[in-house]
Amino acid sequence: MSKALLSSIHSVLSITPARWLAITGSIPGELLSRPPAPGEWSALECLQHLLDTERYVFPARVRLFLTGRDLAAFNPDEEGSSYQKSPAELAAEFASLRADSLKELAIVSQADLVLTARHSELGVVSLGEMLNEWAAHDLMHTVQAERALMQPFIASSGAWRVYFRDHDVDIQDDSAT
């Protein structure tokens, strides 16, 4: 992994909290809590999951790699937390935890990226791979949250709705028939 890629990972991890602070600071709670479709996560559930993984998964895994220990899988359906805070409070907590994580991440060197550990489900993985997964995970769940937030606007966009085909949960994929 190049130094530039490590810098890009740090950049993604750095901007995610600001995105969530902006989202939760300006979008009504009822929209944040609205799932895009039955069985899918709402924006708020995506934030709660990111908070769980910030608290229990990614920074802990960095420490495990650096100390030569193996990694356990994380199942959000079984190990996720139940939060009784407002969306803005959750985003602020996430931002605080992420700031601490970025300080810890700053000690990871280019040479550390080849360190390996055994993941209980995936087998042998490297620290570099896990850091890429962390950045992708941040982006994936933020995009997932934004997709959930889009749904009422897409549904009410009239003739323009066709432009949102890739994101509209109510439009079925015609190629599957």
Secondary structure, 3 states (H helix, E strand, C coil): CCHHHHHHHHHHHHHHHHHHHHHHHHCCHHHHCCCCCCCCCCHHHHHHHHHHHHHHCHHHHHHHHHCCCCECCCCHHHHCCCCCCCHHHHHHHHHHHHHHHHHHHCCCCHHHHHCEEEECCCEEEEHHHHHHHHHHHHHHHHHHHHHHHHHHHHHCCHHHHHHHCCCCCCCCCHHHC
